[in-house]
Structure formats: structure tokens, C-alpha cells
Amino acid sequence: MEEGRPFSIAFIAALGLALLAAGCGDQESGTDVDTDTGTLDPGEGDAAYVFDDTVIRTLQVEIEPSDHDALMAHPETEQYVPATVHYDGHRFLRAAIRYKGGYGSLYSCLEGVWPDLIGRDCDKLNFKIKFSEYDDDRRFYGLKRINLHGMDKDYSRIREILSYRIFRAFDVPASRAAYVRLHINGQFMGLYLALEQVDGQFTRSRFEDGGAGNLYKDAWFDDVYPEIWLNALRTNREENPVVTQMVDMATALSSAPPETFVSTLAAWTDVDQFMRYFAVEQTIAHWDGISAFYCGSFGCHNHNFFIYEFTDQQQVALIAWDLDLVMANFGVPNILTDMNQVPLWNDLDAACDPIEISWGLSMAPACNGIIHGIAAQMFDAYAAATQVFLDTVFDTAAINAWIDQYSALITPVIAEDAHGPTAEEWASEVETLRAQIPLLRERALGAIASN
């Protein structure tokens, strides 16, 4: 750890002590399946087993001391180190683990931003485990990799898993998730969320064309430069990728006049699916998603989404991602609009100069051509999708039933988890979450009625 970086001291200490503790070896001797002498996927490809959100399973990770030292020295590099994973009686050898996150979930913690900004610590950083890092054929219940999220910025420990479920329930592609008890070298690290990676395995399980198309992360519908799409590509990167179709889409959309914007968008994506995505994101107050534009030396860009390019038609689909900052977390529905005076996404009269916010610069969403086109030409479609969403999936009683399920499930682990809120803090935050559901409904209804 570099001097001066206020990085989760309690977390480092726990890992360091664990590495020195006795009994850090195989805790399931006699029941493990050694993947070097048996199948490359002892889980037999059943990813649904991993993402069963009605149970909490235990995931144990073993890291050699020298590899642990390398991991801890520079977590911001996100470099993998070898690890052995024990899960449900199986042993997965030659896996790899690293820290995971972007600015909001990793680098801001290393730089001490989050404690000052929101009063929370960074005691449970996120991990990624890759099972195919050293052998591309290896799988974990059919998966190449999984994400382990500490949910450190959500003291309810429910918002993230709930939000992915909400997207899926409204027929928007989104990851599956389930809780796990995470142990590293025998040390209990607390309650984590095992989250499905959006990758080739994901697309093959979701899209009827077989899922072999290109998958892009954080490249937007009006990015006209091939380099942007090539840098955003997450699948098929070793197969001389061609991004001509995406450039054609961005060129057509960025140059479409108002009278043809809707038909142009419809030529490239399922507008109904697009509106469902947008309705969910706005209703659950996902303020760090497709309508949040942050500015730097290369312009203003949004992030936290994937785009899938179909192989059998000139179409793309949005995939939800990074849902840890939702549902009025930190006490307000939208930190950008409610705390930093960034205009609402459908404010067509907003000035387009960069706006200073708590951690940098932002831009009024409608200054982006795609968001502007939706606000100006498609608000009725957005309002209709939002109304259906409120009448079906985002019903207060239905959401409370899911909150009941998750809170009952994790109650015992909250009491055991030293890397999180106290039982009293957690219970209070769960009640806060419940109280926010009808408020978010009212906010969404007011928005579509007042436009």
C-alpha cells in the first residue's frame, strides 16, 4: 500500500492476520473435487445454482502469502493473483482473484473520497474471481468469472440485488445475483453479493441469436469513432473484430433530424425494450447510469451499461449494470439533481456548460443528442412504459415482499458481519428503504404527469 492512501485499514488487518492464522488450508478435506484430476467444471455448468437468491452459500478463497502481498501492494492495478476456491464441496484450483471497481467503488476509496462525501467507509471492497485466467476451459458452474460485491455503500444490503431483480422482472437483460458468506484464508470477510458477469456466457444465455455477437461496455449510441467501440468491446476481441455496424448506428443517430429520430432509433434497437430500461432506471433513481454524463478532457460521457450487437439482425440491446447506487441511497433520490443542481434528464432548456459537482464536472443530460431526442420526441413512450412499470413490477406491496424475503434471509449474517453496519443500523436502513418505495413511485408519477 502506498503511503498516504487511506485504504480500509480494518480490511487489510483482517486479511493479514488471516494469512498467519493456523488452519488456513483445506477446510473441506475429503469432500472437495480436485479440478486438476477431475472435470474442469465440477459444478456441471449449473449457473442457476450459484444465483439461487433464496439461500446463502459459503465461498472460501485461499491465497498464498506472497500473492496476497502482491494483491495488497497495489490494489488499484486490478491485477489477478492465483487462488483456490472452495464452494459447496467442490474445490476449484488455479482460479484467480483481484480487486474490482471503477472510480466510485475502488479508486475513490483508495483516495479517501467516499468517507468525506457520504460519511461511509470502504471496509468491504469488491472482488472479481476468474476461473479461466490460467486455463480458458475452466468453469465455475458454467461461468468464467463472478463478481463479489461488498455492498459497502448500502447499509440495507438489499438495494443492489433488488434492483437487478426489478430489471429482470420488467424484461430487461440484467445479471443474476445471490448472497454468499465470503472467507479469505479462513477469515470471515462478511456478507457479499455474488453477481453474474456480463460476458459471452451471459449473452449466450439471454439472446435468441445464440449470443455470439459483440458486447460493448460504456460506449454510447452516438459515439461515431471506431476506436471508442473497439476499446469498449468485451467479447470477440481476438477475432479481428469489426465495429462498422456500431459506427453506422452512431452516425445515423447523431445526424438524425428531430422528425426522423424515432424511426432511426427504431431501426437500430427495440424501442420498447429501450423505454423499459429507461423507465426502470429513472424510477429506481439510478443516478449513475445512462442519463448521467461526467466531463473530462475527452468530453462528457455516461457509463454503467452494456450494449449487445445481434448477429442475425441490425439491432442492439441495452443491458443493465452497476446498480449499487440506487433507490435514494445516501438519503436523496438523485445525488446529481437533488444535491448538485444538475438539470433533470428531460430539461430541454438546460445550459450545456459543464457543471461543477462534488467530485468533478457533469453535464445536463439533454445536452446529449440521444437523451435530447428521447425527451423531445419520445417522452410519451417513456411515460407509458413508466406507467406499466408502476402498475406491475414496481408495486409497493410486491417490492416489499421481495424486501421481506431478503431481509429475513440475511438477518443472521448481518449480526455476524464485523465489516458492516450494526444490527440496529441495518434494521433502520431496511425500514428507510421500505419507506422510499412509495416516494419513488410518487416521484415517477409526478415526472410523467408534469412534462
C-alpha positions in Angstrom: 0.0 0.0 0.0 1.4 3.4 -1.0 1.9 5.8 1.9 -0.9 8.3 2.3 -3.7 6.1 0.9 -6.5 5.7 3.5 -7.3 2.2 2.3 -9.6 0.1 4.6 -7.2 -0.5 7.4 -9.6 -2.9 9.2 -9.9 -4.9 5.9 -6.1 -5.2 5.4 -5.6 -6.1 9.0 -8.2 -8.9 8.8 -6.6 -10.3 5.7 -3.1 -10.1 7.1 -4.0 -11.8 10.3 -5.9 -14.5 8.4 -2.8 -15.3 6.4 -0.8 -16.0 9.5 -3.6 -17.9 11.2 -3.3 -21.7 11.7 -5.7 -23.9 9.8 -5.9 -21.8 6.7 -5.7 -24.9 4.5 -8.3 -27.2 3.0 -11.3 -26.9 5.4 -13.4 -29.5 3.4 -10.9 -32.3 3.1 -12.5 -35.4 1.7 -15.4 -33.7 0.1 -13.6 -31.5 -2.5 -13.3 -32.3 -6.2 -9.8 -31.5 -7.4 -10.2 -29.9 -10.8 -6.7 -30.8 -11.8 -7.6 -34.5 -11.8 -11.3 -34.3 -12.4 -13.6 -32.3 -14.5 -12.8 -28.7 -15.4 -16.2 -27.7 -14.1 -17.2 -29.8 -11.1 -20.3 -27.6 -10.8 -21.5 -29.2 -14.0 -22.4 -25.9 -15.6 -25.4 -25.1 -13.5 -25.1 -21.3 -13.0 -28.7 -21.1 -11.7 -27.4 -22.9 -8.6 -24.9 -20.1 -7.9 -27.6 -17.4 -8.3 -30.3 -19.0 -6.2 -31.3 -16.0 -4.1 -33.3 -18.0 -1.6 -30.2 -19.3 0.2 -26.8 -18.1 1.4 -23.9 -20.3 0.5 -20.3 -20.1 1.6 -17.4 -19.3 -0.6 -13.9 -19.8 0.7 -10.8 -18.4 -1.1 -7.2 -19.3 -0.4 -4.3 -17.0 -1.5 -0.6 -17.7 -1.0 1.1 -15.1 1.3 3.3 -13.8 -1.5 0.4 -13.5 -3.8 -1.6 -11.7 -1.1 1.3 -9.3 -0.6 1.2 -8.5 -4.4 -2.5 -8.1 -4.3 -2.4 -5.7 -1.4 0.6 -3.6 -2.6 -1.3 -2.0 -5.5 -5.0 -2.8 -5.5 -5.7 -0.1 -8.0 -3.9 -2.0 -10.7 -6.6 -4.7 -10.5 -4.1 -7.5 -11.3 -5.1 -11.1 -10.8 -3.2 -13.4 -8.4 -3.7 -17.2 -8.2 -6.3 -18.5 -5.8 -8.1 -21.7 -4.8 -11.8 -21.5 -4.3 -13.9 -23.8 -2.2 -17.7 -23.8 -2.8 -20.3 -26.3 -1.8 -18.0 -29.2 -1.5 -16.0 -28.5 -4.7 -12.5 -27.2 -5.0 -11.6 -25.0 -7.9 -7.9 -24.9 -8.4 -5.9 -22.4 -10.5 -8.6 -19.7 -10.2 -7.5 -16.0 -10.0 -8.7 -13.1 -7.8 -8.3 -9.3 -7.9 -9.9 -6.2 -6.6 -12.7 -4.8 -8.8 -14.2 -1.5 -9.4 -14.2 1.9 -11.2 -13.8 5.3 -9.6 -16.9 5.1 -7.4 -16.2 1.6 -6.0 -12.4 1.3 -5.8 -10.3 4.3 -6.7 -12.4 6.8 -4.7 -11.9 4.5 -1.6 -8.1 4.5 -2.2 -8.2 8.3 -2.4 -10.4 8.8 0.6 -13.2 10.4 -1.4 -16.3 8.4 -0.2 -15.9 8.9 3.6 -15.7 12.6 3.1 -18.5 12.7 0.6 -21.1 10.4 2.2 -19.9 9.5 5.6 -19.4 5.8 4.8 -16.2 3.9 4.9 -14.7 1.5 2.3 -14.4 -1.5 4.6 -15.6 -4.1 2.0 -14.1 -3.6 -1.4 -15.3 -5.6 -4.3 -13.5 -8.6 -5.8 -13.6 -10.5 -9.1 -12.7 -14.1 -9.4 -11.8 -15.5 -12.8 -11.8 -19.3 -13.2 -10.5 -19.3 -16.8 -7.5 -16.9 -16.2 -4.9 -19.7 -16.4 -6.9 -22.2 -18.5 -9.6 -20.9 -20.8 -11.6 -24.2 -20.5 -12.1 -24.0 -16.7 -15.5 -23.0 -15.5 -17.3 -22.4 -12.2 -20.8 -23.8 -12.6 -20.5 -22.9 -16.3 -19.2 -19.4 -15.5 -15.8 -18.0 -16.4 -15.9 -15.4 -13.7 -18.0 -14.0 -10.9 -18.1 -10.7 -9.1 -18.1 -10.4 -5.3 -19.6 -7.1 -4.2 -19.3 -5.9 -0.6 -22.3 -3.5 -0.8 -20.3 -1.2 1.4 -22.3 1.9 0.3 -25.6 0.4 1.0 -26.3 -0.4 4.7 -29.5 -2.2 3.8 -27.5 -4.7 1.9 -30.6 -5.1 -0.3 -30.8 -2.4 -2.9 -28.4 -4.0 -5.4 -29.8 -7.5 -5.5 -33.3 -6.0 -5.5 -32.6 -3.7 -8.4 -31.2 -6.4 -10.7 -34.3 -8.5 -9.9 -36.5 -5.5 -10.8 -34.8 -5.0 -14.2 -35.2 -8.7 -15.0 -38.8 -8.7 -13.9 -39.6 -5.9 -16.4 -37.9 -7.9 -19.2 -34.7 -6.0 -19.4 -31.5 -8.1 -19.6 -29.7 -7.9 -16.2 -27.4 -10.0 -14.1 -28.5 -12.6 -11.6 -27.3 -12.3 -8.0 -27.2 -14.2 -4.7 -25.7 -13.7 -1.3 -22.6 -15.5 -0.1 -20.6 -15.8 3.1 -17.1 -14.9 2.0 -14.0 -16.3 3.7 -10.4 -15.5 2.7 -7.7 -17.7 4.1 -10.0 -18.8 6.9 -11.0 -15.3 7.9 -14.8 -14.4 7.6 -15.0 -11.3 5.5 -18.7 -10.9 5.8 -21.8 -10.9 3.6 -21.1 -10.4 -0.1 -23.2 -10.4 -3.2 -22.2 -12.9 -5.9 -23.1 -11.1 -9.1 -23.2 -12.6 -12.6 -20.6 -11.2 -15.0 -22.0 -9.7 -18.3 -19.8 -11.6 -20.8 -20.1 -14.2 -23.5 -21.7 -16.7 -21.1 -24.3 -14.1 -20.2 -25.2 -13.2 -23.8 -25.5 -16.8 -24.8 -28.0 -17.4 -22.0 -30.1 -14.3 -22.8 -30.3 -13.7 -26.6 -32.1 -15.8 -29.1 -29.4 -15.3 -31.8 -27.1 -17.5 -29.8 -25.4 -14.7 -28.0 -22.2 -14.8 -30.1 -22.4 -11.1 -31.1 -20.2 -8.3 -29.9 -20.7 -7.0 -26.4 -19.7 -3.4 -25.5 -19.3 -1.6 -22.2 -19.9 2.1 -21.8 -19.9 3.1 -25.5 -23.0 5.2 -26.2 -25.4 5.3 -29.1 -23.8 8.4 -30.7 -20.1 7.5 -30.4 -19.1 7.8 -34.0 -15.4 6.8 -33.7 -14.4 3.2 -34.3 -11.7 3.4 -31.6 -14.3 4.0 -29.0 -16.2 0.9 -29.9 -13.0 -1.2 -30.2 -11.9 -0.1 -26.8 -15.4 -0.8 -25.4 -15.5 -4.3 -26.9 -15.7 -7.1 -24.3 -16.2 -10.2 -26.4 -14.7 -11.5 -29.7 -11.6 -9.3 -29.2 -9.2 -11.9 -30.7 -11.2 -12.4 -33.8 -10.4 -9.3 -35.9 -13.4 -7.5 -34.6 -15.4 -5.3 -36.9 -17.4 -2.4 -35.4 -18.7 -1.0 -38.7 -22.3 -1.5 -37.7 -22.0 0.3 -34.5 -20.3 3.3 -36.2 -23.1 3.3 -38.8 -25.7 3.3 -36.0 -23.9 6.2 -34.1 -23.5 8.2 -37.3 -27.2 7.7 -38.2 -28.4 8.7 -34.8 -26.1 11.6 -34.2 -27.2 13.2 -37.5 -30.9 12.3 -37.5 -33.2 15.4 -37.6 -36.0 15.6 -35.0 -38.6 14.3 -37.4 -36.8 11.1 -38.1 -35.1 10.5 -34.7 -37.7 7.9 -33.5 -37.6 5.9 -36.8 -33.9 6.0 -36.8 -33.6 4.7 -33.2 -36.2 2.0 -34.1 -34.1 0.9 -37.0 -31.3 0.0 -34.6 -32.9 -1.1 -31.4 -36.1 -2.4 -29.9 -37.7 0.8 -28.8 -40.0 -0.9 -26.3 -37.0 -2.5 -24.6 -35.1 0.8 -24.6 -38.1 2.5 -22.9 -38.5 -0.3 -20.4 -34.8 0.1 -19.5 -35.1 3.9 -19.2 -38.3 3.7 -17.2 -36.7 1.3 -14.6 -33.5 3.4 -14.4 -35.4 6.6 -13.8 -37.9 5.2 -11.3 -35.4 3.5 -9.1 -33.2 6.7 -9.2 -30.2 5.1 -10.8 -28.4 8.4 -10.9 -25.1 7.0 -12.1 -26.4 5.3 -15.2 -27.2 6.2 -18.8 -28.5 9.7 -18.1 -25.5 10.8 -16.0 -22.8 12.5 -18.0 -19.4 13.2 -16.4 -16.9 15.5 -18.1 -13.2 15.4 -18.6 -10.5 16.2 -21.2 -12.2 13.9 -23.7 -15.7 15.4 -23.4 -18.7 14.3 -21.4 -19.7 10.6 -21.2 -22.1 8.3 -19.5 -21.3 4.8 -18.2 -22.5 1.7 -16.3 -24.3 -0.1 -19.1 -23.6 -2.8 -21.8 -24.8 -2.9 -25.4 -25.2 -6.2 -27.2 -24.9 -6.3 -31.0 -27.1 -9.1 -32.5 -25.7 -11.4 -35.2 -28.9 -12.0 -37.1 -30.3 -8.5 -37.5 -29.3 -4.9 -37.5 -30.2 -4.4 -33.8 -28.6 -3.8 -30.5 -29.9 -4.2 -26.9 -29.1 -2.4 -23.6 -28.1 -4.5 -20.6 -28.3 -3.1 -17.1 -25.2 -2.9 -14.9 -23.7 -1.4 -11.8 -26.8 -0.9 -9.6 -25.2 -0.2 -6.2 -26.2 3.5 -6.0 -30.0 3.4 -6.4 -33.3 3.8 -4.6 -32.5 7.0 -2.7 -29.3 5.7 -1.2 -27.5 8.3 0.9 -30.8 9.9 1.8 -31.8 11.6 -1.6 -33.2 10.0 -4.7 -30.7 11.6 -7.1 -27.4 13.0 -5.9 -26.8 14.8 -9.2 -30.2 16.6 -9.4 -31.0 16.9 -5.7 -27.6 17.7 -4.3 -25.5 19.1 -7.2 -28.1 21.0 -9.2 -27.7 19.0 -12.4 -30.8 19.6 -14.5 -33.4 16.8 -14.9 -32.8 14.4 -17.9 -35.8 15.9 -19.8 -34.9 19.6 -19.3 -34.6 20.6 -22.9 -33.8 24.2 -22.0 -30.8 23.5 -19.8 -27.5 25.2 -20.5 -24.8 22.8 -21.8 -21.8 24.2 -20.0 -20.1 21.7 -17.7 -21.5 21.8 -14.1 -19.2 21.5 -11.1 -20.4 18.7 -8.8 -19.0 17.2 -5.6 -16.4 15.0 -7.4 -15.8 16.7 -10.7 -17.8 18.0 -13.6 -21.1 16.9 -15.1 -23.4 17.9 -18.0 -27.1 18.4 -18.3 -28.4 15.0 -19.7 -30.5 16.6 -22.5 -27.3 18.1 -23.9 -26.5 14.6 -25.2 -28.2 14.1 -28.6 -29.7 10.7 -27.7 -31.2 11.8 -24.4 -32.4 15.0 -26.0 -34.2 13.0 -28.7 -35.9 10.8 -26.2 -37.0 13.7 -24.1 -38.2 15.8 -27.1 -39.6 13.1 -29.3 -40.4 10.0 -27.2 -41.5 11.2 -23.8 -45.0 9.8 -24.3 -43.4 6.4 -24.9 -41.3 6.8 -21.8 -44.3 7.8 -19.8 -46.3 4.8 -21.0 -43.5 2.4 -20.1 -43.2 4.0 -16.7 -46.9 3.7 -16.0 -46.8 0.0 -16.9 -43.8 -0.5 -14.7 -45.5 1.2 -11.8 -48.7 -0.8 -12.3 -46.9 -4.2 -12.5 -43.3 -4.7 -11.2 -42.9 -1.6 -9.1 -46.0 -2.1 -7.0 -45.3 -1.2 -3.3 -46.7 -4.5 -2.0 -44.7 -6.6 -4.5 -41.4 -4.8 -3.7 -42.0 -5.1 0.0 -42.4 -8.8 -0.4 -39.0 -9.0 -2.0 -37.5 -6.9 0.7 -39.1 -9.2 3.3 -37.5 -12.2 1.6 -34.0 -10.7 1.5 -34.1 -9.2 5.0 -35.2 -12.4 6.6 -32.5 -14.3 4.7 -29.6 -12.1 5.7 -30.6 -11.2 9.2 -28.4 -13.9 10.9 -25.3 -12.9 8.7 -25.7 -9.2 9.5 -25.2 -10.0 13.1 -22.0 -12.0 12.3 -20.5 -9.4 9.9 -18.0 -7.2 11.6 -17.3 -5.4 8.3 -20.6 -3.6 8.1 -23.4 -1.9 9.9 -24.6 -3.0 13.3 -27.8 -4.9 13.5 -29.6 -1.7 14.6 -28.1 0.4 11.8 -29.0 -2.3 9.3 -32.6 -2.6 10.5 -33.1 1.1 10.3 -31.7 1.2 6.8 -34.1 -1.6 5.7 -37.0 0.4 7.0 -35.7 3.5 5.2 -35.6 1.5 2.0 -39.2 0.4 2.5 -40.3 4.0 3.1 -38.6 5.1 -0.1 -40.5 2.8 -2.4 -43.8 4.8 -2.3 -41.8 8.0 -2.5 -40.0 6.8 -5.7 -43.4 5.9 -7.1 -44.8 9.3 -6.4 -41.7 10.9 -7.9 -42.0 8.9 -11.1 -45.7 9.6 -11.4 -45.1 13.3 -10.9 -42.4 13.4 -13.5 -44.6 11.8 -16.2 -47.6 13.9 -15.3 -45.8 17.3 -15.3 -43.9 17.1 -18.6 
